[in-house]
Amino acid sequence: MLFYSFFKTLVGKEVAVELKNDVILTGTLHSVDQYLNIKLLTVNVVNQDRYPQLTSLKNCFIRGSVVRYVQIDPKDVDTELLQDATRKENSPQVGGGALMEDKK
């Protein structure tokens, strides 16, 4: 859920999505769901000469399982919030037995 929460904070920001078939799309992040499916608005194809069939693409839905990378502007990342969320996710659960007791 950490990535889902993180990407929800980026809605409305400009992102570049590289797919597993080497297509790179840039656009405004409109939405993301729990499966990390992405909807982009105002889409541009980075290499239009290689993928001319995608030049008329305006909006698109990208299945999360075909995404290789999502590139974002560093100024759009709240690193403190991300670090805190990571710490909370990795902290031991209360009563969950995650910690081993010292054996004497």
N, C-alpha and C positions, 0 to 999 in steps of 0.2 A: 504494500500500500504506500510505501515511501515514494516510489517513482510516480505513482498516480497523483498523490498529493502535491508533489513537486511540479509536475506538468500542469496541474490545475492552476497553479500560481502564474503560469506563463501564458494563459489565455489572453489573446489580444496582442501578443508580442510577435515579432518577426522571427521565424525559425527556418532552418534548412534541414530537410529530412533526406538522408541517403538510404536508398532501398537496397535490398540484397541483390537486385539485378543491376546495380551500379547507376541507376537513375537518381539524380539529385534534384529535389523540388524545393523551392523556397516559397514562403507565403506566410500569411498571418494565421497563427494558431487560433482556431475557432472553438474547438472542443476536444476533449480526450475522455475516454471511458476507462473502466477498471481493467479492461483487457489491453490497454494502451493503444487502442485504435485512435487514429488522429484524423481530424477534419481540418483542412486548410482552405483558406479563402485567398483570393488574389494570387493565384499560383503562377510561378514562373519556372521554366525548366532551365537548369544551369547550362546544359550542353544541347542547345536547340538544333545544331547541325546534325548531331548523332540521333536525336529523337524528334524528327519533324512532326510526327503524328501527335505529339503532346503539346504543340505550340498553341492550339486553340483551347487548352485546358484552363478553366477559370477557378473552379472549386473542385476539391477532391476529398474522398474518404480513403484513408490508408489503413489497411489491416495491420494491427500491431505486430503480427508474426513475420511480416516482410520488411520491417524496419531494421536497418543495420545501425545507423547513428542518427542522433538528433543534435544538430549544432545550434547553439544559442549564443547570444551576445553576453559576454561576461558581466556587463553592467546590469543585466536583467536577473542575475542570480543573487539571492540573499544568502551569502555563505554562512552567516551566523545561524540563521534559521535552519538551513540544511544540516549543519553540524549538530545542532540541538536535536533535531528530529532523528538523526542517525544515532546519537547517543541514547535517546529514549528507546529506539527500536532494539538496540543491542544490550540494553540494561537487563539484568536478571529479573524474571517475573516473581512477584511476591507469592510464596507458597508453591511455586512451580517445581521446586527441587533442582533448579538450574545450578545452584552452588553445591559443591561437594563439601561435606563437613570434614574437618581434620580428624584423622584416625590416630588414636593414642595407643 
